[in-house]
């Protein structure tokens, strides 16, 4: 069977989790995004909207110029996110909504999103955390404007610990941030899903900081205590203006490779091929030596810690919450293209 370039969610799940995107040369030049991906999003979002009744459309669709388009959030807890949630869709509507999400994501990215959604059931059933009606379908799809081959429009997939805001100008994807893939419990300790590890961001970040020599460790240290959460929250996307930490150019080859791998995990691994390639190509134009890795807090399994990677075009944050070492928050911002402002202003 031929491999689908932009598979439906059923085809993605049938493939299994697959292997992570191979990036032996993480910042090598690559091709740009093809218009066909944007056209496919127009088709799939339109198909989903056509399946909705009046009240469902009222919940799902917002004006492109509305404030709601910038009100991203992934700290919903048990609350119902804005937009139309899976739990309020029919089975065919759910399939169509997941097809929209799968259009953007790689096999691993889609499986990670599914695992984050699954964690809501795990938190409810295994940890007794949140309201009794918390569930894996409390994730929503919102559409901003009208899918069009010529006009600006967008959509967002969102729920607890997961958000991706996509902005298009006609059939051109001009932004796919802010984007957050977060996790609790990151390693499932018990129950039918025992041993499931949702994100690999923690172990690699810890190993990198531990491997730094005294001078570079001091340069990387932003604060003796963790911040306990990410800093660039909704409405504060531009809070961190100065690059701080140890420069990639001051690291050993293996340490710099670890930073590159972390950048790839956050910025390209979760995206489908053309989008991943375009992101890699864009970062390749940066002064790699000037990218900074910063750390806050101790490096102990039972203590909260934080790190960030800050380049010219991107900002990545990772944090474990205070007294919750298995509760991980992450965020990726495109410092020049969040919400597509570079093309829309």
Backbone torsions as a table, in degrees:
resi	resn	phi	psi	omega
1	UNK	NA	133.8	-179.9
2	UNK	-67.5	142.7	178.6
3	UNK	-76.4	129.6	180.0
4	UNK	-76.6	134.5	179.0
5	UNK	-67.3	-44.0	178.4
6	UNK	-126.4	82.6	-171.8
7	UNK	-70.9	160.5	170.1
8	UNK	-75.5	168.9	-177.6
9	UNK	-64.6	-31.8	177.8
10	UNK	-65.0	-40.8	179.3
11	UNK	-67.3	-37.8	178.2
12	UNK	-62.7	-47.6	-178.3
13	UNK	-65.6	-32.6	179.3
14	UNK	-67.1	-25.7	-179.7
15	UNK	-76.2	-18.3	-173.5
16	UNK	82.6	-177.6	-174.7
17	UNK	-70.1	-28.8	177.2
18	UNK	69.8	-174.3	179.9
19	UNK	-100.2	151.9	177.3
20	UNK	-65.1	155.8	179.3
21	UNK	-57.8	124.2	-179.6
22	UNK	-76.1	124.2	-178.3
23	UNK	-130.6	66.7	178.5
24	UNK	-64.0	-29.9	172.2
25	UNK	-125.3	82.0	-167.4
26	UNK	-55.3	-31.7	-175.0
27	UNK	-109.7	26.7	178.5
28	UNK	-69.4	153.4	179.4
29	UNK	-64.3	147.6	-178.0
30	UNK	-148.8	173.1	-176.6
31	UNK	-76.8	162.8	179.7
32	UNK	-88.2	170.7	-178.7
33	UNK	-67.1	134.8	179.7
34	UNK	-86.9	145.6	-179.3
35	UNK	-59.7	-25.2	-175.4
36	UNK	-62.6	-28.6	178.0
37	UNK	-66.8	-44.0	177.5
38	UNK	-64.9	-38.7	177.8
39	UNK	-64.6	-38.0	178.1
40	UNK	-63.9	-37.2	175.8
41	UNK	-65.0	-41.4	175.2
42	UNK	-56.0	-47.1	-177.1
43	UNK	-65.1	-45.0	-174.9
44	UNK	-73.4	-39.3	177.6
45	UNK	-66.8	-42.0	178.1
46	UNK	-61.9	-42.2	178.9
47	UNK	-61.7	-40.3	178.3
48	UNK	-66.3	-44.6	-179.9
49	UNK	-61.5	-36.6	-179.5
50	UNK	-66.5	-17.9	-180.0
51	UNK	-86.3	-12.0	-173.6
52	UNK	-86.9	148.4	171.7
53	UNK	-86.4	178.9	-175.0
54	UNK	-56.8	-53.8	179.7
55	UNK	-61.0	-36.1	177.8
56	UNK	-65.3	-43.5	178.7
57	UNK	-63.1	-36.9	178.9
58	UNK	-60.0	-34.7	179.0
59	UNK	-80.7	-29.4	-171.2
60	UNK	-88.1	-29.2	-168.1
61	UNK	-110.0	133.3	177.6
62	UNK	-127.7	153.5	172.9
63	UNK	-61.2	144.5	-180.0
64	UNK	-61.3	-34.9	-178.8
65	UNK	-84.7	3.5	-177.8
66	UNK	-72.2	155.9	177.6
67	UNK	-63.9	-24.2	-176.6
68	UNK	-59.2	-30.0	-177.8
69	UNK	-62.2	-26.7	179.9
70	UNK	-99.8	0.1	-177.6
71	UNK	-91.9	53.8	175.7
72	UNK	-68.6	153.1	-179.2
73	UNK	-165.4	137.5	174.3
74	UNK	-126.9	11.5	178.3
75	UNK	-106.0	55.1	-176.1
76	UNK	-80.1	-19.5	-174.2
77	UNK	60.2	-130.0	178.4
78	UNK	-90.4	-3.7	-175.4
79	UNK	-68.7	158.7	178.6
80	UNK	-83.7	121.4	-179.4
81	UNK	-71.6	161.8	175.6
82	UNK	-67.0	160.6	-174.8
83	UNK	93.6	-170.9	179.5
84	UNK	-100.0	120.5	-176.2
85	UNK	-84.9	155.5	176.6
86	UNK	-57.1	-36.7	-177.2
87	UNK	-66.2	-14.4	178.2
88	UNK	-109.2	19.9	176.5
89	UNK	-113.4	156.3	169.2
90	UNK	-74.4	166.4	179.9
91	UNK	-59.0	-44.5	176.4
92	UNK	-62.1	-36.2	177.8
93	UNK	-66.5	-39.1	177.2
94	UNK	-61.5	-44.7	178.7
95	UNK	-59.8	-43.7	-178.8
96	UNK	-66.3	-38.1	178.3
97	UNK	-65.2	-43.4	179.0
98	UNK	-67.1	-28.8	174.6
99	UNK	-62.6	-36.0	177.0
100	UNK	-61.9	-49.0	-179.2
101	UNK	-62.3	-42.7	-176.9
102	UNK	-66.4	-22.5	178.0
103	UNK	-62.6	-33.4	-176.8
104	UNK	-85.1	-26.1	-164.1
105	UNK	-108.7	152.4	170.3
106	UNK	-71.6	172.2	176.4
107	UNK	-56.7	-47.8	179.0
108	UNK	-64.9	-38.9	179.6
109	UNK	-63.0	-43.3	179.9
110	UNK	-67.6	-40.2	179.3
111	UNK	-65.8	-37.7	176.7
112	UNK	-63.3	-42.5	176.6
113	UNK	-60.2	-43.3	177.9
114	UNK	-62.1	-39.1	179.8
115	UNK	-67.3	-37.7	176.6
116	UNK	-63.1	-40.5	176.9
117	UNK	-66.1	-41.4	177.1
118	UNK	-58.9	-35.0	-178.9
119	UNK	-58.4	-25.2	178.5
120	UNK	-63.9	-38.6	175.6
121	UNK	-68.5	-39.2	-179.7
122	UNK	-63.6	-44.5	178.6
123	UNK	-62.4	-38.9	-179.8
124	UNK	-70.1	-47.8	-170.8
125	UNK	-85.0	-38.2	-174.7
126	UNK	-95.2	-31.7	-175.7
127	UNK	-108.6	-11.6	-177.0
128	UNK	60.7	35.0	-173.9
129	UNK	-103.7	128.1	179.4
130	UNK	91.9	-177.4	-177.7
131	UNK	-72.7	156.1	-178.4
132	UNK	-62.4	-20.3	-179.3
133	UNK	-95.2	7.9	173.1
134	UNK	-59.6	138.3	-177.4
135	UNK	-162.9	167.1	-175.0
136	UNK	-69.2	-9.6	179.6
137	UNK	-101.3	9.2	177.5
138	UNK	-87.3	54.6	176.8
139	UNK	-130.8	142.7	-168.7
140	UNK	-122.2	158.3	169.0
141	UNK	-117.1	126.8	176.2
142	UNK	-120.4	144.5	178.2
143	UNK	-120.9	135.5	-178.3
144	UNK	-115.2	115.5	-174.5
145	UNK	80.5	-160.8	-177.8
146	UNK	-118.5	126.3	176.4
147	UNK	-53.0	126.8	-170.7
148	UNK	-151.5	145.1	176.3
149	UNK	-75.5	-6.1	-176.2
150	UNK	-127.7	-26.8	-172.6
151	UNK	-101.2	162.0	176.2
152	UNK	-73.5	139.1	177.2
153	UNK	-159.9	176.8	-179.9
154	UNK	-169.9	178.8	177.5
155	UNK	-154.7	161.9	177.9
156	UNK	-141.5	138.2	170.6
157	UNK	-106.2	129.7	-171.0
158	UNK	-156.2	146.4	172.8
159	UNK	-177.5	-168.3	-177.0
160	UNK	-63.9	119.3	175.8
161	UNK	78.0	10.0	-179.2
162	UNK	-146.8	124.1	172.9
163	UNK	-152.2	140.2	172.2
164	UNK	-145.3	122.8	-179.2
165	UNK	-107.4	121.0	-175.6
166	UNK	-114.7	129.0	179.6
167	UNK	-120.7	134.2	179.9
168	UNK	-125.7	148.6	168.5
169	UNK	-114.5	97.8	-170.7
170	UNK	66.1	-122.3	179.5
171	UNK	-101.4	17.5	177.1
172	UNK	-104.4	123.2	175.1
173	UNK	-79.2	113.9	-175.4
174	UNK	-106.3	-8.4	176.6
175	UNK	-162.1	144.0	173.0
176	UNK	-136.3	33.0	174.6
177	UNK	-137.2	159.0	3.8
178	UNK	-63.8	149.6	-177.1
179	UNK	-143.3	130.3	-179.5
180	UNK	-137.0	127.2	169.7
181	UNK	-119.4	104.4	-176.0
182	UNK	-119.7	179.6	-164.2
183	UNK	-160.0	140.2	168.8
184	UNK	-163.9	125.9	-12.9
185	UNK	-75.7	136.5	-175.3
186	UNK	-64.3	-38.9	170.9
187	UNK	-112.7	114.4	-174.8
188	UNK	-71.0	122.2	-171.4
189	UNK	-86.2	-18.0	-174.0
190	UNK	-159.6	175.9	177.0
191	UNK	85.0	-173.1	-175.3
192	UNK	-63.9	-19.7	-179.9
193	UNK	-107.5	21.3	-178.6
194	UNK	-52.9	133.9	178.3
195	UNK	92.5	-10.2	178.1
196	UNK	-64.5	124.4	174.8
197	UNK	-108.9	119.2	-171.8
198	UNK	-85.1	-44.5	-178.7
199	UNK	-122.7	143.6	178.1
200	UNK	-103.1	12.0	-174.5
201	UNK	-69.1	-33.1	-172.1
202	UNK	-68.5	-54.7	-172.5
203	UNK	-60.9	-41.3	-178.6
204	UNK	-68.4	-39.1	177.6
205	UNK	-65.1	-42.8	178.2
206	UNK	-61.9	-46.1	-177.9
207	UNK	-62.7	-38.7	179.4
208	UNK	-63.4	-49.4	-178.3
209	UNK	-63.6	-39.9	-179.7
210	UNK	-64.3	-28.9	-175.9
211	UNK	-82.8	-12.3	-178.3
212	UNK	-68.3	142.9	172.5
213	UNK	-71.8	168.7	-175.1
214	UNK	-54.3	-44.1	-176.8
215	UNK	-67.1	-45.7	-179.6
216	UNK	-70.5	-32.6	176.9
217	UNK	-64.9	-40.7	177.7
218	UNK	-65.7	-39.0	178.3
219	UNK	-65.4	-34.5	-178.7
220	UNK	-75.4	-26.5	-171.6
221	UNK	-71.4	113.5	179.6
222	UNK	-87.8	-31.0	-176.1
223	UNK	-162.2	143.4	179.9
224	UNK	-66.9	-30.7	179.1
225	UNK	-107.6	151.3	175.8
226	UNK	-67.3	154.3	173.6
227	UNK	-79.5	-13.8	175.8
228	UNK	77.9	-1.2	177.8
229	UNK	-174.3	170.7	171.8
230	UNK	-68.3	159.7	-177.7
231	UNK	-102.2	-30.5	-174.9
232	UNK	-91.5	74.3	-177.1
233	UNK	-85.2	175.8	-179.5
234	UNK	-53.1	131.0	-177.9
235	UNK	83.4	-10.1	178.7
236	UNK	-122.7	32.3	-176.2
237	UNK	-59.0	-28.6	-177.0
238	UNK	-102.6	22.0	-175.4
239	UNK	-62.2	-39.5	-177.4
240	UNK	-94.6	106.8	-173.8
241	UNK	-102.8	-22.7	-175.4
242	UNK	-110.9	131.6	176.2
243	UNK	-73.7	126.2	-178.7
244	UNK	-131.3	158.9	179.6
245	UNK	113.1	-167.9	-179.2
246	UNK	-87.0	138.3	-178.1
247	UNK	-78.4	144.3	178.7
248	UNK	-57.6	-34.4	-179.7
249	UNK	-65.5	-15.7	179.7
250	UNK	-96.0	1.0	-176.9
251	UNK	-94.4	160.7	172.7
252	UNK	-69.6	168.6	-179.2
253	UNK	-59.7	-44.8	-178.7
254	UNK	-68.2	-36.5	178.0
255	UNK	-68.1	-42.7	177.1
256	UNK	-63.1	-37.3	176.6
257	UNK	-62.1	-37.2	178.8
258	UNK	-65.2	-39.9	177.0
259	UNK	-64.6	-43.4	177.9
260	UNK	-58.9	-41.9	-179.6
261	UNK	-64.3	-41.9	177.7
262	UNK	-62.2	-43.3	178.5
263	UNK	-58.6	-43.2	-179.9
264	UNK	-64.1	-41.5	179.3
265	UNK	-56.1	-45.6	-175.1
266	UNK	-79.0	-42.0	-166.9
267	UNK	-96.5	-25.2	-173.0
268	UNK	-133.4	-30.7	-174.1
269	UNK	-57.9	-37.0	-175.3
270	UNK	-80.0	-9.9	-174.3
271	UNK	-94.5	152.3	175.7
272	UNK	-65.5	159.3	-169.1
273	UNK	-43.6	-59.3	-177.9
274	UNK	-59.6	-39.7	178.6
275	UNK	-68.8	-40.8	177.7
276	UNK	-62.0	-44.8	-179.9
277	UNK	-60.6	-43.1	-179.8
278	UNK	-65.3	-38.2	179.5
279	UNK	-67.2	-43.2	178.2
280	UNK	-61.1	-44.9	-179.2
281	UNK	-62.5	-38.8	-178.8
282	UNK	-66.6	-45.3	-180.0
283	UNK	-65.9	-28.2	-179.2
284	UNK	-63.7	-19.2	-179.9
285	UNK	-82.2	-10.2	-179.4
286	UNK	-75.2	161.6	168.3
287	UNK	-77.1	96.8	-173.4
288	UNK	-58.7	-37.6	-176.5
289	UNK	-62.9	-22.3	-176.5
290	UNK	-90.4	-7.1	175.7
291	UNK	-62.7	137.6	-174.1
292	UNK	-115.0	141.1	173.7
293	UNK	-114.4	121.9	-179.9
294	UNK	-122.2	153.8	-174.5
295	UNK	-138.8	146.6	174.1
296	UNK	-139.1	135.9	178.1
297	UNK	98.2	176.4	177.7
298	UNK	-77.1	167.4	177.3
299	UNK	-113.1	68.8	-178.9
300	UNK	-130.6	144.3	-173.6
301	UNK	-57.9	-33.4	-174.7
302	UNK	-99.9	12.8	-179.3
303	UNK	-118.9	147.4	177.2
304	UNK	-70.5	141.2	175.7
305	UNK	-144.8	171.6	-173.2
306	UNK	-148.9	144.4	167.4
307	UNK	-145.4	160.9	175.8
308	UNK	-141.5	153.2	172.3
309	UNK	-125.9	124.9	-169.1
310	UNK	-128.4	114.5	175.8
311	UNK	-112.7	-171.3	178.5
312	UNK	-69.7	-37.2	-173.8
313	UNK	-108.3	-7.6	-174.1
314	UNK	-143.2	155.2	172.0
315	UNK	-135.4	126.5	178.5
316	UNK	-117.3	133.1	173.6
317	UNK	-127.5	143.4	174.0
318	UNK	-134.2	138.3	176.7
319	UNK	-149.8	139.9	163.8
320	UNK	-95.9	142.6	-175.9
321	UNK	-76.6	155.6	-179.8
322	UNK	-56.1	130.4	177.4
323	UNK	60.1	19.1	179.4
324	UNK	-137.8	73.3	-173.7
325	UNK	-64.0	-18.4	178.1
326	UNK	-96.9	8.9	-178.3
327	UNK	-108.0	104.2	-172.2
328	UNK	-111.4	129.7	173.3
329	UNK	-115.2	137.6	176.1
330	UNK	-137.0	160.7	174.1
331	UNK	-153.8	145.7	171.9
332	UNK	-124.5	126.0	173.4
333	UNK	-117.2	137.1	166.7
334	UNK	-90.2	113.4	-171.3
335	UNK	-68.4	-14.7	-180.0
336	UNK	-113.7	-17.7	-170.0
337	UNK	-128.6	7.5	176.1
338	UNK	-49.4	132.2	176.9
339	UNK	63.1	8.8	178.8
340	UNK	73.7	19.1	-175.3
341	UNK	-60.6	-28.3	-177.9
342	UNK	-65.2	-23.1	179.9
343	UNK	-107.4	-13.1	-172.3
344	UNK	-106.1	-16.5	-175.9
345	UNK	-81.9	NA	NA
